[in-house]
Amino acid sequence: MAEKSTQTSSITPAVLHRLVQEERAPRILDVRTPGEFRTVHIPGAYNVPLGTLREHRNELLAHLDEDVILVCRSGDRAAQAEKALAEAGLPNLRVLEGGINAWEMAGAPANRGADRWDMERQVRLVAGSIVLATGVVGLFVPGAHLIGTAVGAGLTYAALSNSCAMGVLLSKLPYNRGPRTDIRSVIAELRGTS
């Protein structure tokens, strides 16, 4: 019996841009946080944050009966979304190679809002600040540096498992949330009834 391939199917920014220009683009789901989506997104994309997609993937299936392109900042979260939707039985999934970063580098059109820090940058700021602060405090309070060690261990686990608990926590902050994170709003938008 052949083992099922876990290879991600992808699409280049140039090919997707051509499909968008020809008005033949498949449904585009952007799985970044609403804050990241408001900063910049592909015209016509729908924001379905990764956490919402994972939790409600079976509900979303009825509204995703066509080809779907998944987008995030660089491709990692979109690959996770592809896996979740594929496990739920949705075929014809592709990930935008290089994510929104590659889309913009290719000079493709993008809708822009107020600038916000992307999730990876926020994680680096928080993790770095914790390590720095506990390192300094550790000079005066024995054992305080162990907090920084725990953060380092968490980041190592995040890299090995391709998940990030700190990113999940940060995505829940008001700065990163938006009005369309609940499943009813997402489905209404996908139906075109929002």
PyMOL commands that set and color helices and strands:
alter all, ss='L'
color gray80, all
select helices_A, chain A and resi 13-21+34-39+50-55+57-61+76-87+99-105+119-137+145-161+165-171+183-191
alter helices_A, ss='H'
color red, helices_A
select strands_A, chain A and resi 10-11+27-30+40-41+46-47+68-71+93-96+111-112
alter strands_A, ss='S'
color yellow, strands_A
deselect
rebuild
show_as cartoon
